[in-house]
Amino acid sequence: MSTPVRSRRRSVLWIVGSVLAFVALYVTVVALYAGSGDVVGSGAEEPSGDTVVLSLTPEKMDATTNRLAVSVVPTQGEGGTFTEGLQALRPFGVLVSAVAGSKATKYDVGDLISPIDVSLVMDGQIETWPFDRYTVRSIMTAIEDDADGDSTSLPTVVQPSKRGIPGWDIAVVETPLGPGINAVDVTVSRSGSTIAFGIVLLSLMVVIPALVVVVAIIVLRGRRKVEVTVMGWMGAMLFATIPLRNFLPGSPPIGSWIDYLIVLWVLAALVAGLVIFVVAWVRRGPA
């Protein structure tokens, strides 16, 4: 087989392989996005009328302040004596901890059951984006005042809703601590689609300085003519890096690990490529 035929075959195989790799990457990112934003619960059984159900719905995740905004709605199953989900049938309350100060909400007879909006204070570090993970343990329970005025816990279960937050995966696990007292462990992490998006964008940022350095070295070695307009392209790539970095989903703050491991060296490589090209231009002069 002649060399030109081999070369053409290799080119075709390279093109086909590149297209297949791109299609596979595209399908993977789309599939991850389609499956993101799920809320996984502990799968509590259908409660009876004697049990107060706290329906937990995530509303918003603010990684900058480590706050997860949730909505809690108390209700009961068939035959409930405290509420039918619309109004309170007898006085009771709901206690939620791990917020900005423990929060207790009271309902009197006939009060409409309005959602309890709280922000859970979570542990986590946004600087580890996109692998940042946030956890919190909150005590969520229904309470009732006895004849002596003391608050006692009612049989309570927590049921997370299926509605999640785009870009986040949320896991809610309920652990009984005692009669009527439940610890709710909430874990929030970036969805696979967000991680894939970030990795792809960071990879593209690495490709840009690699191309600039390759072009600069080729010109310095005299294998291509010095084109002054190429300097404008290199300068544009340099100034495009910061907008690309700020386009990352989740807006990781300045000083995150990606800045020290990737962004800083992308800028350094771009400047190095520009310096090499200027040296070649000074040596050889414009074409």
Buried (B, 14 or more C-beta within 10 A) or exposed (E): EEEEEEEEEEEEEEEEEEEEEEEEEEEBBEEBBEEBBBBBBBEBEEBBEEBBBBBBBBBEBEBEEBBBBBBBBBBBBEEBEBBBEEEBBEEBBBBBBBBEEEBEBEBEEEEEBEBBBBBBBBEBBBBBBBEBBBEBBBBBBBBBEEEEEEBEBBBBBBBBBEEBBEBBBBBBBBEEEEEBBBBBBBBBBBBBBBBBBBEBBBEEBEEBBEBBBEBBBBBBEEEEEBBEEBBEBBEEBBEEBEEBBEEBBBEBEEEBEBBEEBBEBBBEBBBBBBEBBBEBBEEEEEE
